[in-house]
Amino acid sequence: MKSAKHTNTGFSSPPSEGMGEASYQYIELQISGPIARINLNRPDRHNALILEMIAELDQVLDLVSEREDLLFVLLSGNGRSFCAGADLNWFYGADEKNPNKNAARYKQLADLLLKLNQLPLVTIACVRGNVFGGGIGLMAACDFVLAETNTRFMFSEVKLGLLPATILPFVAKRLSVQNLRKWILTGTLFSVHEAHSAGLADDIYTEDQLENKLEMLMNSYTEASPSAIKKAKKMINQVTSGEIGVTDTELTAGILAQALSSADGQEGINAFLEKRKPVWK
């Protein structure tokens, strides 16, 4: 996917300093205002995942998560495809290694997906072309998925005698059990419209619509407190993972009390009572 130009989101944010752009071999990072754009950059290989790319993604997620001035991460891929899954060279020769060493290598992808899923920022995957295997895992770990009309999806693992083990926990949060059976057990190609109907993609765009779609999505956050958004995302993950349940009444009451006493909580309440727009920290 071509590197998209800056989207005007309506957020009043100071210019980013110290990390506007950074150099990597297999990814690109661009930061403007509250938005960090990460592009996979192996276009000649349809951005297939290798250990080096995974390591760079892991590093850049650590960097952006520490930036309090950021609110959005846009994940896309240069070239014709978002990500065609793991590079087969990654698996080639695995029979020469013992299972423990292989598991340690593949755990790096599983850990990356978990880090992406738990990132405090709002994550949006913009996908196109071939999105296979691990590529589906990457987008499923994001909060929102925008898919171009030419996108096609496939869980290709079973056709290679493999299993989508590292990506399945994240994909299962978006797809029904029956759709998991239909697409994972058969390894068949399915269209962007099927993916959208099933909940794997949140919206469909044509190439010239992407920036408008992104702007509309990000502008829907302009009235909300950035700190509250990040805390709410963390709590959503805790609830959906079972870490916080319906019996944890003391914990949830304490979380609400802390939010109310925070700077943004006080500003939000005062702004409402004074009939004015809040000024978030």
C-alpha positions as CSV (number, residue, x, y, z in Angstrom):
1,M,0.0,0.0,0.0
2,K,1.3,3.5,-0.8
3,S,2.3,5.6,2.2
4,A,-0.8,7.7,2.8
5,K,-0.5,11.4,3.4
6,H,-1.4,13.0,6.8
7,T,-5.0,12.9,7.6
8,N,-6.5,15.9,9.3
9,T,-8.4,14.5,12.3
10,G,-9.4,17.7,14.0
11,F,-7.2,17.0,17.0
12,S,-5.3,19.9,18.4
13,S,-1.9,18.3,19.1
14,P,1.6,19.7,19.2
15,P,4.0,18.6,16.5
16,S,5.8,15.4,17.4
17,E,9.4,15.7,18.2
18,G,12.3,13.3,18.3
19,M,10.6,10.5,16.3
20,G,8.8,12.0,13.4
21,E,10.4,9.4,11.2
22,A,12.7,6.5,12.0
23,S,14.6,4.2,9.7
24,Y,14.0,0.4,9.6
25,Q,14.8,-2.2,7.1
26,Y,11.5,-4.0,6.8
27,I,9.0,-1.5,8.1
28,E,8.4,2.3,7.8
29,L,7.3,4.6,10.6
30,Q,5.9,8.1,10.1
31,I,4.5,10.2,12.9
32,S,2.3,13.3,12.5
33,G,0.3,14.8,15.3
34,P,-1.5,12.1,17.2
35,I,-1.1,9.5,14.4
36,A,1.7,6.9,14.0
37,R,1.7,5.2,10.6
38,I,3.5,1.8,10.4
39,N,3.9,0.3,6.9
40,L,5.2,-3.2,6.3
41,N,7.9,-2.8,3.7
42,R,8.7,-6.1,1.9
43,P,6.6,-5.3,-1.2
44,D,8.5,-7.7,-3.4
45,R,7.4,-10.5,-1.1
46,H,3.9,-9.3,-0.4
47,N,5.1,-8.2,3.0
48,A,5.5,-11.8,4.1
49,L,6.6,-12.0,7.7
50,I,10.2,-12.9,8.7
51,L,11.8,-12.8,12.1
52,E,13.6,-9.5,11.3
53,M,10.3,-7.8,10.4
54,I,8.6,-9.1,13.5
55,A,11.5,-7.8,15.7
56,E,11.2,-4.3,14.1
57,L,7.5,-4.3,14.6
58,D,7.9,-5.3,18.2
59,Q,10.4,-2.5,18.7
60,V,8.3,0.2,17.1
61,L,5.2,-0.8,19.1
62,D,7.2,-0.3,22.3
63,L,8.3,3.1,21.0
64,V,4.8,4.4,20.1
65,S,3.2,3.0,23.3
66,E,5.4,5.3,25.3
67,R,4.3,8.4,23.5
68,E,1.6,10.2,25.4
69,D,0.9,12.5,22.5
70,L,-0.2,9.6,20.2
71,L,-3.7,8.2,20.0
72,F,-3.8,6.3,16.7
73,V,-1.7,3.6,15.1
74,L,-2.4,2.9,11.4
75,L,-1.0,-0.4,10.2
76,S,-0.7,-0.9,6.4
77,G,1.6,-2.5,3.8
78,N,3.5,-1.1,0.9
79,G,3.0,-2.7,-2.5
80,R,0.1,-4.8,-3.8
81,S,-0.6,-6.6,-0.5
82,F,-1.0,-6.0,3.2
83,C,0.7,-9.2,4.3
84,A,0.6,-12.6,2.7
85,G,1.4,-14.4,5.9
86,A,4.7,-15.9,7.1
87,D,7.5,-16.3,4.7
88,L,8.0,-20.0,4.0
89,N,11.7,-19.5,4.4
90,W,10.9,-18.9,8.0
91,F,9.6,-22.5,8.2
92,Y,12.1,-24.0,5.8
93,G,14.6,-26.2,7.5
94,A,12.6,-26.3,10.7
95,D,13.1,-30.1,10.8
96,E,16.7,-29.4,11.5
97,K,15.9,-27.7,14.7
98,N,14.3,-29.2,17.8
99,P,10.7,-28.4,18.8
100,N,11.7,-26.2,21.6
101,K,13.8,-23.9,19.4
102,N,11.1,-23.8,16.8
103,A,8.5,-22.8,19.5
104,A,10.8,-20.0,20.7
105,R,10.9,-18.6,17.2
106,Y,7.2,-18.8,16.6
107,K,6.5,-17.3,20.0
108,Q,7.9,-14.0,18.7
109,L,5.0,-13.7,16.4
110,A,2.5,-14.7,19.1
111,D,4.0,-12.1,21.5
112,L,3.9,-9.5,18.8
113,L,0.2,-10.1,18.2
114,L,-0.5,-9.8,21.9
115,K,1.5,-6.6,22.2
116,L,-0.5,-5.1,19.2
117,N,-3.8,-6.2,20.7
118,Q,-3.0,-4.7,24.1
119,L,-1.5,-1.5,22.7
120,P,-3.0,1.5,24.6
121,L,-3.5,3.4,21.4
122,V,-6.4,2.9,18.9
123,T,-5.2,0.6,16.2
124,I,-6.5,0.6,12.7
125,A,-5.4,-1.9,10.0
126,C,-5.7,-0.8,6.4
127,V,-5.5,-3.9,4.3
128,R,-5.5,-4.8,0.6
129,G,-4.4,-7.5,-1.9
130,N,-3.5,-10.8,-0.4
131,V,-4.1,-11.1,3.3
132,F,-3.2,-14.7,4.3
133,G,-2.3,-16.5,7.5
134,G,-0.2,-14.3,9.8
135,G,-1.5,-11.3,7.9
136,I,-5.0,-12.0,9.1
137,G,-3.6,-12.4,12.6
138,L,-2.0,-8.9,12.4
139,M,-5.2,-7.2,11.3
140,A,-7.4,-9.2,13.7
141,A,-5.2,-8.0,16.6
142,C,-6.1,-4.4,15.7
143,D,-9.2,-2.5,17.0
144,F,-10.5,-1.7,13.5
145,V,-10.0,-3.2,10.0
146,L,-10.5,-1.3,6.8
147,A,-10.3,-3.5,3.7
148,E,-9.9,-2.4,0.1
149,T,-12.3,-3.9,-2.4
150,N,-9.5,-6.0,-4.0
151,T,-8.6,-7.7,-0.7
152,R,-8.9,-11.5,-0.6
153,F,-8.3,-13.6,2.5
154,M,-7.1,-17.1,3.2
155,F,-6.1,-19.2,6.2
156,S,-3.5,-21.1,4.2
157,E,-1.9,-23.1,7.0
158,V,-3.8,-26.4,6.6
159,K,-2.7,-26.5,2.9
160,L,0.9,-26.5,4.2
161,G,0.2,-29.2,6.8
162,L,0.4,-26.4,9.5
163,L,-2.0,-24.9,12.0
164,P,-2.9,-21.2,12.6
165,A,-2.0,-21.6,16.2
166,T,-0.5,-18.2,17.0
167,I,-3.2,-16.2,15.3
168,L,-6.3,-18.2,16.2
169,P,-6.9,-16.6,19.6
170,F,-7.1,-13.2,18.0
171,V,-9.1,-14.2,14.9
172,A,-11.6,-16.0,17.2
173,K,-12.5,-12.7,18.8
174,R,-13.9,-11.6,15.4
175,L,-15.3,-14.7,13.8
176,S,-18.0,-17.1,14.8
177,V,-17.1,-20.8,15.4
178,Q,-18.8,-21.8,12.2
179,N,-16.8,-19.3,10.1
180,L,-13.6,-20.5,11.8
181,R,-14.5,-24.0,10.7
182,K,-15.5,-23.0,7.2
183,W,-12.3,-21.0,6.5
184,I,-9.6,-22.5,8.7
185,L,-10.4,-26.2,8.1
186,T,-10.7,-25.8,4.3
187,G,-8.0,-23.1,3.6
188,T,-10.3,-21.6,0.9
189,L,-10.0,-18.1,-0.4
190,F,-12.8,-15.7,0.6
191,S,-13.7,-12.2,-0.5
192,V,-13.7,-8.9,1.2
193,H,-17.5,-8.8,1.2
194,E,-17.6,-12.2,3.0
195,A,-15.0,-11.0,5.5
196,H,-17.0,-7.8,6.1
197,S,-20.3,-9.7,6.6
198,A,-18.6,-12.1,9.0
199,G,-17.1,-9.3,11.1
200,L,-13.5,-9.9,10.1
201,A,-13.4,-6.4,8.4
202,D,-15.2,-3.4,9.8
203,D,-15.5,-1.4,6.5
204,I,-14.7,-1.7,2.8
205,Y,-13.0,1.1,0.8
206,T,-11.8,1.8,-2.7
207,E,-8.3,3.2,-3.0
208,D,-9.5,6.8,-3.4
209,Q,-11.8,6.5,-0.4
210,L,-9.2,5.4,2.2
211,E,-8.2,8.8,3.6
212,N,-11.8,9.9,3.9
213,K,-12.7,6.6,5.7
214,L,-9.8,7.1,8.1
215,E,-10.7,10.7,8.7
216,M,-14.3,9.9,9.5
217,L,-13.2,7.1,11.9
218,M,-10.6,9.1,13.7
219,N,-12.8,12.2,13.9
220,S,-15.4,10.2,15.8
221,Y,-12.9,10.3,18.8
222,T,-12.4,14.1,18.8
223,E,-14.9,14.8,21.6
224,A,-13.6,12.1,23.9
225,S,-10.8,12.3,26.5
226,P,-7.6,10.7,25.0
227,S,-6.7,9.3,28.5
228,A,-10.2,7.9,29.0
229,I,-10.0,6.2,25.6
230,K,-6.8,4.5,26.5
231,K,-8.0,3.4,29.9
232,A,-11.3,2.2,28.4
233,K,-9.5,0.1,25.8
234,K,-7.4,-1.5,28.5
235,M,-10.5,-2.4,30.5
236,I,-12.3,-3.8,27.4
237,N,-9.3,-6.2,27.0
238,Q,-9.5,-7.1,30.6
239,V,-13.2,-7.8,30.5
240,T,-13.1,-9.8,27.2
241,S,-10.2,-11.9,28.4
242,G,-12.0,-12.8,31.7
243,E,-9.5,-10.8,33.9
244,I,-12.4,-8.7,35.1
245,G,-15.8,-10.3,35.6
246,V,-19.3,-9.4,36.8
247,T,-18.3,-10.4,40.4
248,D,-15.4,-7.9,40.5
249,T,-17.7,-5.1,41.8
250,E,-15.1,-3.6,44.2
251,L,-12.5,-3.4,41.4
252,T,-14.8,-1.8,38.8
253,A,-16.1,0.7,41.4
254,G,-12.5,1.6,42.2
255,I,-11.7,2.1,38.5
256,L,-14.7,4.4,38.1
257,A,-13.7,6.4,41.2
258,Q,-10.2,6.9,40.0
259,A,-11.4,8.1,36.6
260,L,-13.8,10.6,38.3
261,S,-11.0,12.0,40.4
262,S,-8.5,12.3,37.5
263,A,-7.8,15.6,35.7
264,D,-9.8,14.6,32.7
265,G,-12.7,13.2,34.8
266,Q,-12.9,16.5,36.7
267,E,-12.7,18.5,33.5
268,G,-15.4,16.5,31.8
269,I,-17.9,16.8,34.7
270,N,-17.2,20.5,35.1
271,A,-17.5,21.2,31.4
272,F,-20.9,19.4,31.3
273,L,-22.2,21.3,34.3
274,E,-20.9,24.6,32.8
275,K,-22.4,23.8,29.4
276,R,-19.1,24.1,27.6
277,K,-16.7,21.9,25.6
278,P,-14.1,20.2,27.7
279,V,-10.4,21.0,27.3
280,W,-8.6,17.7,27.6
281,K,-5.1,17.5,29.1
